[in-house]
Amino acid sequence: MKLAISEENSKLGRTPNVNLPPGPAGTCRKDALCWSSGICYARKAWRQYPNVREAWTRNWELWKQDPASFESQLNDYLTKKKPDRFRWHSGGDIPNQDYFGMMVRVAKQHATTHFLAFTKRYELDLSHDARNLSVMFSRWPGMEFPDHLKDEPQAHFEDGDEHTYEAGDDFIVCPGSCKECDSCWHRCPVLFQKH
């Protein structure tokens, strides 16, 4: 089974990324309000494009059936392409602790590539010592955010009516393109507005 790596998208530009099935039936947490609200940005691609759905599902099946091959294929890609940046999951989320361990190993093996992941998997232990891996905790209106993560890098969401930040919080508003900004890559607090 071949790992599917997307080499660009409209927001990330030419930043390669690997994706997994989104939503509670996929790799996201079961109470993911972003999915049930219909605002999940990966949901549109998942529903509208059969080739996307097939590729993301294949990645997930590869990880479940042969995690060593998943990791090896990703390492081979990164060794060959040597990208400056790599994004984990513009669709899907970190499914479990073993998967996160693989993410850390991959980051350490490719020290010249900067890796970024957003997650709502607050229950996982995402501490690590890979200097080139940034993990941002995604917040969503109505989803309880654990107190023990309050000092960790956070990505807030605002839909016009609801938001996850407090008055006076300091963050950068996402301009909608990583080509224009790299704040998330440096673990700066960021605000995503509904679009």
C-alpha positions in Angstrom: 0.0 0.0 0.0 1.4 3.4 -1.0 1.4 6.4 1.4 -0.4 9.4 -0.1 1.4 12.7 0.5 -0.2 15.9 -0.9 2.5 18.3 -2.1 0.4 21.5 -1.9 -3.0 23.0 -1.2 -4.5 26.5 -1.5 -3.7 27.5 2.1 -0.4 25.7 2.7 1.0 26.5 -0.7 3.8 24.1 -1.6 4.1 22.5 1.8 3.8 18.7 1.7 1.2 17.2 4.0 -0.1 13.8 5.0 -3.8 13.4 5.9 -6.1 11.0 7.6 -9.9 10.6 7.5 -11.6 13.4 9.4 -14.6 13.4 11.7 -15.6 11.1 14.6 -15.8 8.1 12.2 -12.3 8.9 11.1 -9.3 9.9 13.3 -10.9 12.9 15.1 -12.2 12.8 18.6 -15.8 11.5 18.9 -17.2 14.8 20.3 -15.5 17.0 17.6 -17.9 19.9 17.4 -16.1 21.3 14.4 -17.4 18.3 12.4 -20.9 18.2 13.8 -21.3 21.9 13.3 -20.5 21.5 9.6 -17.6 24.0 9.7 -14.8 21.4 9.5 -12.8 22.5 6.5 -11.6 18.9 5.7 -15.2 17.8 5.6 -15.9 19.4 2.2 -12.9 17.8 0.5 -13.7 14.5 2.2 -17.3 14.5 0.9 -16.8 16.2 -2.5 -13.7 14.4 -3.9 -13.6 10.6 -4.1 -9.8 10.7 -4.8 -9.2 12.6 -1.6 -11.4 10.3 0.4 -9.6 7.2 -1.1 -6.1 8.7 -0.4 -6.8 9.7 3.2 -8.5 6.3 3.9 -5.5 4.5 2.4 -3.1 6.4 4.7 -5.2 5.4 7.7 -5.4 1.7 6.6 -1.6 1.7 6.0 -1.0 3.0 9.5 -3.3 0.5 11.1 -2.0 -2.5 9.0 1.7 -1.7 8.7 2.9 1.3 10.7 6.5 0.5 9.9 5.8 0.9 6.2 3.9 4.2 6.8 6.9 5.6 8.7 9.5 4.2 6.2 7.6 5.6 3.2 7.3 9.0 4.9 11.0 9.0 5.8 11.9 8.0 2.2 9.8 10.9 0.9 11.4 13.4 3.3 14.9 12.2 2.6 14.4 12.6 -1.2 12.5 15.9 -1.2 14.0 17.6 1.8 11.1 20.1 2.2 11.6 23.1 4.5 8.2 22.4 6.0 5.9 19.5 6.5 2.3 19.7 7.8 0.6 16.9 9.6 -3.1 16.5 9.0 -4.9 19.3 7.1 -7.5 16.5 7.3 -7.8 14.2 10.3 -6.0 14.3 13.7 -3.4 12.5 15.7 -5.2 9.2 16.3 -3.3 7.8 19.2 -0.1 7.9 21.3 1.8 5.4 19.1 1.2 7.6 16.0 2.5 10.6 17.9 5.6 8.7 18.8 6.1 8.1 15.1 5.7 11.8 14.4 8.4 12.6 16.9 10.8 10.0 15.5 10.2 11.3 11.9 10.9 14.9 13.0 14.1 14.0 14.8 15.3 12.1 11.7 14.7 15.1 9.4 16.1 18.0 11.5 16.2 20.5 8.6 12.4 20.2 8.0 10.0 22.0 10.3 6.9 20.0 11.2 3.5 21.4 12.3 0.4 19.7 13.7 -2.8 21.1 15.1 -4.8 18.8 17.4 -7.9 18.6 19.5 -6.6 15.4 21.1 -6.2 17.0 24.5 -6.1 13.5 26.2 -2.8 12.5 24.6 0.6 13.2 26.0 2.1 15.4 23.3 5.2 16.4 25.2 8.4 15.8 23.1 11.9 16.9 22.6 11.9 17.4 18.8 13.0 21.0 18.3 11.6 21.1 14.8 8.0 19.8 15.7 5.4 22.4 16.6 2.1 21.1 18.1 -0.7 23.6 18.4 -3.8 22.8 20.5 -6.9 23.7 18.6 -9.7 25.2 20.6 -13.4 25.2 19.5 -16.4 26.9 21.0 -18.3 24.5 23.3 -15.4 22.1 23.7 -13.9 22.1 27.2 -10.2 22.9 27.2 -8.1 21.3 30.0 -6.5 23.6 32.5 -3.2 21.7 32.4 -2.8 22.9 28.7 -3.6 26.6 29.3 0.1 27.5 28.8 0.6 25.5 25.7 0.4 27.0 22.2 -3.2 27.4 21.1 -5.1 28.0 17.9 -8.4 29.7 18.6 -11.5 29.8 16.4 -14.2 32.4 16.0 -17.3 32.0 13.9 -18.7 35.5 14.3 -21.0 34.5 17.2 -18.8 32.4 19.4 -15.1 32.3 20.2 -12.6 30.6 22.5 -10.4 33.4 23.7 -10.7 35.9 26.5 -10.6 39.6 26.2 -7.0 40.8 26.2 -5.6 37.5 24.8 -2.7 38.1 22.6 -2.7 36.2 19.3 -2.1 36.7 15.6 -5.1 36.6 13.2 -4.5 34.1 10.5 -4.4 35.8 7.1 -5.6 32.7 5.4 -2.4 31.6 3.8 0.8 30.1 5.2 2.6 31.9 2.3 1.9 35.2 4.0 2.6 34.2 7.6 4.4 31.5 9.5 3.3 32.3 13.1 1.9 28.8 13.7 5.1 27.2 12.7 6.8 29.1 15.5 4.1 28.1 18.1 2.6 31.6 18.3 -1.0 31.9 19.5 -3.2 32.3 16.4 -6.9 33.1 15.7 -8.7 31.4 12.8 -11.9 33.2 11.7 -14.7 31.4 10.0 -14.5 31.8 6.2 
